[in-house]
Amino acid sequence: SILLAGGVLYVPSEKRLFALGDGDGRAVWSAPRLLKSRAIAMSRTGRGLLVRGDDWTDLLDPATGASVWHAPVDLKRSTRTLLRGDTAYVVADKKAQAIRIPDGSVRTLASVKFDENEIPVGLTLFDEGLVLNSWHNLTLVDRQGTERYHRYYPSPKESFGEALRRAGAGISTRRPVTVWAGWDIYFFTGAPDEAD
C-alpha cells in the first residue's frame, strides 16, 4: 500500500512508514515514523495522511510524520474505510462508525449483525444512509443509525461438478459473490426473486 501524494512516496515496511522524494528517493522525514502495527491502507486528505493498520487508524502530518490526533483510534477487526469530506466512515468490530478527521473523535452510527456471523466487506454511502454488505447479507442503515433494510441471500446449491473441482483443487469457495456496478449491487444467489 504505497501512496504517492504531493511528490512524496509514503512507503510502509513492517511497523515503519518512510516518506521518500519521488524524484530522488531521499528521505523527506529525518527518521521513519514508527507505527503501532503494520499499515494496510493510506489516503491523502485535506487535513493530513490517514493511515489504517490492522486495529487502528491515525492522521499524520505529511510534512513531518507526526500524529495530528492526540492518539490513534483503536479499531478492532476493521474491514473498510470510506472518506467523505471531513469524515472517515469505518466498519470495525461489527459497528459502523464515523471518525471526524480534524480531531479523531469517533461516533458509532449502528451495530451490524449479519447472518452466518459474517462481517461487512463493503461500505457505501448514499443520501439515504450507509449500505453494508458481506457475502450473503445486505443492510441499509439510515443517517440516524436505524436499520431500514436487511436481506440475507443464500448461496445457490453447489453442483456436483463444482464440488468435485473445488475438492480436487483444495480450495474453498464462498458464494454468492457481491458485485457493485454503478448504483446497483448484484448477488449470485439461490433465493427466489422478491415480489414488488
MOTAZI-V165637 format. One line per field, one symbol per residue. phi: phi as a letter, one per 20 degrees, with the letter a starting at -180 (. if undefined). psi: psi as a letter, one per 20 degrees, with the letter a starting at -180 (. if undefined). burial: 1 if it has 9 or more other C-alpha atoms within 8 Angstrom, else 0. A space follows every 50 residues. Layout:
phi: ???
psi: ???
burial: ???
This chain:
phi: .fcdblmcedcebleccddcffecmffeefbffedfbfedbcbedfdqee dddfcbbbddffecnffeffafefcelfcbccebmecdecdblmcecddf ffcmfdceeaeccdfmlfdfdcbcdcgfqeddccfccbcddffenefebb cddfffffffffffffffemddddceeececmeddddebefffefe
psi: mppopkjppooqodjqpqoqpihijqphqhqqpprgaqpiqqqpriiaoo ppahkrqqpqohhhiqphrhqqppoplqhqpppockpopqoplkqpqppo hhijqppphqqooqqjkqqpiqpqprhhbpppqagiqppppriijpohpp qpoqqqpprggggggghhikqqqpqrppppocjqppporjqqqpp.
burial: 00110001111110111111110000111001101001110100000111 11111111111000101110010011011111000011111101111111 10010001110001000101111000001111111111111110001001 0011110000001001100000001111000000001111000000
